[in-house]
Amino acid sequence: MIKLDEFVRNISSCSEPHSHYSDCLKALWWVQKGDWAKAHDIAQEEGTILGDWVHAYLHRLEGDLGNAAYWYNRATRPVKQDESLEEEWKEITAHFLSLEP
């Protein structure tokens, strides 16, 4: 299993995410790399409630809280209000890393 610190190092040292990462991890990778649009496209195309969770986070990051709330609902996740964006990114990323073989 990949650890969060390894994933963060990969973001800073590579120009592309590893091909074996899930689409959700790729979206989270790209948003940290500064490409919100690419991250959004990946999350939207993922097509599951897991992708919806990443999609919700991306709209929260964008500042579109109404749209974020819609996607949190679709993902059956609570709408985040008090948690920092950085904390939420770490929480979501750690979850998806735990699913990696």
Buried (B, 14 or more C-beta within 10 A) or exposed (E): EBEBEEBBEBBEEEEEBEEEBBBBBBBBBBBBBEBBEBBBEBBBEBEEEBBBBBBBBBBBBEEEBEBBBBBBEBBEBEEBEEEEEEEBBBEBBEBBBEEEE
